[in-house]
C-alpha cells in the first residue's frame, strides 16, 4: 500500500499556460497573443569596452543584421538579447542554435570577434491574459498562471512577485493558527483588481510606447489623454479593498504622483519615512508593526501587550495622536487619527478582524 498525503493548500505558479488553471476549469480574458514570437538569448560577454562607461537598462538594437532588444542583467558580463522568431516566415525556435545565437549577438554588438558564451535560449511570445479567478477552493493562482502582462512597462515580474508577497504571509498565518481560514479569501479580493488594472495599463502603452518612455509636458498631456498612469504608481501605488483592511480607501488620490498616492490610507503601501536612520519600510520587516505619531506614548506602551513592535514616526501622513497598523506585506491595515480609550483592546480587536479570527462566544 502506498501512503499518500494531501496538501492543505496549493499555490499554482506554473506559467501562462497553467495546467493547474486548466484543470480547475478557470478561463482567461484579454487580448491573448500579441505580435510575433521571440527568442530570449541569455549570454555572457564582457561588453564594458563597448559601453565606454555608459549604462542602461534596455537598449534597442536597430542594425539590420540583428535587430532586437538588449537587456541588462549585471551591466557588465551577463545580458539578455530578445530577437524575433519569424514563425510565419518558416523559422522555428530550434533554428536558434548556440552557433547562430553567438553570431546574432556579435552582429548586434558590432564586434565579430566578441567572446560570447550562450547560457540559454528560450522561446516566448508577448501575451495579455487575466485569469477569471485567482482562487478556487484550496488552490491559489499566482504569477503568470493568474495574469500574463504585455511586456511594455515591465509590470509582469513585479505583479507576480506582489502576488506571492500578498499570499505568503496569509498562508503562514493560517498554517500556524494565527489567523482564520477566511483571511485567505482576501488574496483574490485584493490581487484580482490590481492585476486587472496593471494589464490595462500595459495594454494602453502597447499602442504607443512613447506613452511609457516619453518625458516632458507633452508626454504628460498625452498620458493624461490616454488614461495612462505613471509607471511608479502602477508598480507601488495601487490599493487593496478587502476584509483584511479596516475602512479601506481604494480611490487613488493621484495616478501621476506616487508620493501623493502613498498617503498612509488603509489599503495602500506604507510610505517611507526615516526613523533613526532606518526606513519605515525596513522597520516593518515582514511582520505586523505599529507606527505611532509624536504623542503616541500610550500607543507605544500598549502595543507590547498585543505583541506588536511599535515605532514613533514624524510624518505628514500620521497625526501626532494617531497610529498606523501595518501588515507583514507593508500594507496599511488600519489608521486612526486620534487617541482611543484602550489601545491594547482596540489593537487586539483590529487584529482579530483583519486576521478573520473566530469570535469567541461567551458561555452562559
N, C-alpha and C positions, 0 to 999 in steps of 0.2 A: 504494500500500500504506500502510495506517495502522499506525504503530508503537504498540504497547501496552506498558504496564509494570505488572506485578502488584505489589501491595503485599505487603511481607513479612508484615505482620500488620494486622488490622482491629480498631478499637475501635468497637463499636456503641453509640451513645448516642442512639438515635432514638426514645426515648419509650416510654410504657406499651403502645402498640400497635405495637411494634417490627416493622418489615417484615423486618429482618435476622434477628431471632429466629425469625420465622415461616418464613423461607426456610431456616433451619437445621433446622427441624423440632423446635425446643425448645418444649415445652409449659410451662404455668404451673399452679401450685396456689394455693389461697387462696380467700377469700370472694368475690372479684371485685368487681362494682359495689356500692357502699354508698350508700343513701339517694338523694336527689333530685339532679338536675343543678344546677350552679351557674354563675353568671356572675361573672367576675373583671373588675372595673372599675378600671383604673389611671387615676388622675386627679391633677391639680394644683389645689390650692386652699389658700389661706392660712387654716389653722384655728387659728392661735395666739390670735386674740382669743377664740375659743370655749373654748380649753383653759384659759385663765386660769392659766398657769404649771404646769399638770399635764402629765404624760407617761404613756404606756402603750405596750405592745407590740401588744396587741389589745384591742378594745372591742366588746362585744356590744350592738348597737342593737336595742331592743325596740319602738320605736314602730310601731304597726300600719301606718302609711303606707309604711314602708320598713325592715322588719326585715332584719338581716344582720350581718356581721362586718367591722368597720373595722380595718384592719391598718396599722401604721406603716411607712413607708419611710424618711423622714428626720425624722419627728416635727414637721414644720412645714408644708411645702407639697406634699409628694408622699405619696400614700396609695393603698391598695387597698381596695375595698369588695366583699365577696362577698355576692351575693344569690341566692336560689333562683330557678331557672327551672322553672316548673311544666309540664313536658312532658306529664304525664298530663292536665293541665287544658287542654291545647291551646296552650301557649306554645312558642315556638321561639327559639333563640339570636339569630336575625336580627331578632327583635322588639325587641331591646335596642339601639335606635338611640342615637346620641350625645345626641339631644334627650331621650330617655327616661332615659338614664343621668344626665344633668345633673339632671333632676327628682328622680330617686331619691336622688342624693347630697344635694341640697338638703333633701329631706324627712328624710333620716337625720340630718343635722346640725341641722335645725330653723331654717334660715336661707333663706327663699325668694328672697333677693337675692344669695346667695353666688356669687362669680365662680368658675366651675368649667371647667376645661379637661380634656376626656376624652382620654387618651393612647392607650388601647387597651381593647378589650372582647373577652374570650376565654371561651369555654365550657369547663367541666371538670366532672368527676364524681368524688367520692371513690371510692377503689378500694383493694383489698388483694390483691396478687398477687405470687408469687415464681416466678422462672424455675427450671425443673428443673435447668438447668445454666448456669453463668456463663461457661464457656469451651468452645468446640468447635473443635478444631484450632488454627488461627491467628486465630480470632475471639474477642473478649472482650466480654461484655455488661457495661455499666456504667449506673449511674443507674436511671431508670425502666424502661429496657429489661430490667434484671435484677430489679428489685423496685419495686412501687408500694405506698407505705406509707399506711395510713389516716392522715388529717391530724391527729388529736388526739395531741398530744405534739410536733408539729413535728419529727419524726425524719426525714422523707423527704429533705430537701435535704442535711442533714448526712451521711446514709447514702450518698447519691450522690457527694458530694464525697470521702468516705472511700474509695469505690471508686477514684476517679481518683488519689487520694493514694497508695493501695496499688500501683496498676498502673503509674503513670507512671515511677517510678524504676527499676522492674524492666525495663520496655521499654527505657529508656535504657541500662541496664547491659548488656543483651543486645545491643542495637544497636551499642554501642561496643566490644563484645568483652570487657567487664569481667566478664561472668557467662555461665554456660552457659544454654542454652535451657530447661533443667529448672527454672530459677528461676521461669519464668512459670507453671508448674503450681501454685505456691503462691498465686497470685491467687485462684483458685476455692476452694482448700483453706481459705484464710483468710476470704474475704468471704462465702461462702455461709452458714456457720453464724452469723456476726454478723448478716447481713441477715435470716435466719430468726428469730433471737431478737428483733430490732428490730420486725419485723412482728407477732410475737406480743405484744410489749409494747404496741404501738399498739392492737391489737385488744382487749386486756384493758381498756384505758382507754375504748374507744368505748362500751361498755355503760353506763358510769358516769363522766362527766367529772370528778366530784369525786375520783376516784382519782388524777387528774393534778394538779388545781388545789388540792385540799384541804390544809390545814395543821393542825398540832397533833397531839396524841396519838391522838385518834380517827381522824383521817385516816391516820396512820401504821399504826394497827392494821388499818384497812380495806384498805390496800395490802398489808400482810403476808398478810392472809387471802385476797386475790385474786391473790397471786403477782405483784404489780406492783413493779417496781424503781424506785428513784429515777431521775428523768429524767437527771441528770448521769452516772449510771452507764451508762445506755443509750447516751448520746452518746459518752462517753470511756472508760468503764471496761471494755468488753468486750475479750477477749483472742484472740490468734491461736495456732493449733496447726498447725504445718506444718514442712516440711523447711527453711524459711528462718528457723527459730528453734531454738536449741540447748537441749534439755531444757525444752520449754515447760511452763508451769503454767496450763492452761486453766481451772482451778477459780477462781471468783470468791470471794475471802475475804469480800466483803460486796456485797449488792445494794442497800444503803441508803447507805453512806458511801463517797463517791468517793475520799477520801484513803486509806482502808483498801484500796480496790481498786487504787490506784496505788502499789504497794509495791515496784516495781523488778523484779518477776518477769519472766523471759523470756516474751515474747509480749504483755506489757502495754505501754501507753503510758508513756514515760519520765516520772517525776514531776518536778514543779517544785522547784527549789532555787536560791537565789541564789548566783552565783559572781562576786564583784567587781561587784555591781550588775547582772549580766546573768542572766536565767533560763536554766536548763539547756535549756528548750525552744527558746530562741533560739540557744544555743551549737551545737545540732545543725545548724541552718541547711541542712537538706535534703542532708546528706552523712553518710557514716559517721563516727562520733565515739566516742571512748573517754572515759568518765568514771571517774576513779580515786579511791580513798579517801585519807585524810590521810597515810598512809605509803606512798603509791604512787609513790615516786621511780623505781623500776625500771620500772614500767609506763610512766611518762611518757617515760623515756629510750628505751625500745624501741619505743614507738608510732610514732615518726618513721621507724623502719626499714621499716615497712609502709605508710607514707603516711597515718597516721591522726592527725588533730588530737586532742589529749588535754587534759583539764582536771581539776584536782583539785577534788573536791566533798566537803563535810562534810554528811552527811545520814544519817538513821537507816536508810535502805534500802540503804546502801553501807558495807560494813565497811572498816576502816582499810587493810587489805591487799588489798582486793578491787577489782574493776573491772566496769564495765558497758559492753558494746559496743552502741551504738545505731544503728539503721538510718536511712537518709535520711527515712523516714516517721515518725520519732520513736518507733519500736517497739523495745523492748529485745530484741536478738538473742541476747545471751549475758550471763550473770552468773556471776562467780566470787567466792568469799568469802575466798580465801587466795592467797598467792603461788604462782607456778608457776616451774619451773626456768629456762625460756627463754621469756620473754613474747613476744619477737618471733616465734619459731617458732610458739608457741601461737596468737597472733593471726592469723598467716598461714594456719594450718590451719583456724581457725574461719571465716575469710573464704572460703576455698576451699569449705568445707562448705555454708555458708548461700547462697553465690552459685552453687552447683551447677557449679563449675568442674571440668572433666575432670581425673582423677587421672593424673599422669604415670607411665608405666610405665618403670622403669629398663631401660636397654639391657643386653643380656647378651653 
